[in-house]
Amino acid sequence: MKTIAFDNEKAKVVEDAVSKIFDCRVSEIVSLKDTLVKKVVVFILFTSENYCARALAVNYQISYLYVPTVVAELEYMKKVVPGFELKIESVYKELKLKCNDNYSIRENGY
């Protein structure tokens, strides 16, 4: 079942991990511009934390109808683009390092 409540603390941890691995600023993630790092954050929150597409869309200024397209696009990129899957795995490893009792990421993240 999808989670309709959006947890800003979990999102902040994911945003920090993605910005560290992809070497970008957090402002690129939360901006109105459609960027790859924003798509990665949406992908991780949608697949691992099971967030509702509408909750993600509201918080990341995208259409909720676009969220499944983002997930499909990044699944395809993981298969086709060399090194992209390693970066996604690095983000998950970074999240595990930052984990505490209040934050848990699923083992079968994607």
C-alpha positions in Angstrom: 0.0 0.0 0.0 1.3 3.4 -0.9 2.1 6.0 1.8 0.3 9.3 1.2 2.0 11.1 4.1 5.3 12.7 3.1 8.1 12.6 5.6 10.4 15.6 5.1 13.2 14.1 7.2 13.4 11.0 5.1 13.3 13.0 2.0 16.1 15.3 3.3 18.3 12.3 4.0 17.7 10.9 0.5 18.4 14.4 -1.1 21.6 14.7 0.8 22.8 11.2 -0.2 21.9 11.8 -3.9 23.6 15.3 -3.9 26.8 13.7 -2.4 27.0 10.8 -4.9 25.9 12.8 -8.0 28.0 15.8 -6.9 25.3 18.4 -7.1 23.6 20.9 -4.9 20.3 20.2 -3.1 18.9 23.3 -4.8 19.1 21.3 -8.1 16.8 18.7 -6.6 14.1 20.9 -5.2 14.1 23.5 -8.1 11.3 23.8 -10.6 13.7 22.6 -13.3 13.5 18.9 -14.4 16.9 17.4 -13.6 18.3 13.9 -13.4 19.0 14.2 -9.7 15.4 15.2 -9.0 14.4 12.1 -10.9 16.8 9.9 -8.9 15.3 11.2 -5.6 11.7 10.6 -6.9 12.8 7.1 -8.0 14.3 6.2 -4.7 11.4 7.5 -2.6 8.9 5.9 -4.9 10.5 2.4 -5.1 12.1 2.0 -1.7 9.8 4.1 0.6 6.6 3.3 -1.3 5.4 6.9 -1.5 2.3 7.8 -3.4 2.9 9.5 -6.7 0.8 12.5 -5.7 2.8 13.1 -2.5 6.0 13.1 -4.5 4.6 15.3 -7.2 3.5 18.0 -4.8 6.8 18.1 -3.0 9.0 18.0 -6.1 6.9 20.3 -8.3 6.1 17.7 -11.0 2.9 16.2 -12.3 1.8 13.1 -10.5 1.2 11.5 -13.9 4.9 12.0 -14.7 6.1 9.9 -11.7 5.6 6.5 -13.2 7.4 7.7 -16.3 10.3 8.8 -14.2 10.5 5.4 -12.5 10.3 3.6 -15.9 13.0 5.9 -17.3 15.4 5.3 -14.5 14.8 1.5 -14.5 15.8 1.6 -18.2 18.8 3.8 -17.5 20.0 1.3 -14.9 20.0 -1.4 -17.6 21.5 0.6 -20.4 23.7 3.4 -19.1 27.2 2.2 -18.0 27.9 3.0 -14.3 24.4 4.4 -13.6 23.4 1.4 -11.6 26.6 1.7 -9.5 25.7 5.2 -8.7 22.2 4.2 -7.5 23.7 1.4 -5.4 26.1 4.0 -4.0 23.2 6.1 -2.9 21.6 3.2 -1.2 24.9 2.4 0.6 25.1 6.1 1.7 21.6 5.9 3.0 22.5 2.8 5.0 25.4 4.7 6.6 23.1 7.6 7.5 20.4 5.3 8.9 19.4 5.6 12.5 16.5 4.1 14.5 14.1 6.6 13.1 14.9 6.0 9.4 14.9 2.6 7.6 15.4 1.8 4.0 14.2 -1.4 2.6 16.7 -4.0 1.7 15.1 -4.7 -1.7 15.3 -1.0 -2.4 14.7 -1.2 -6.2 
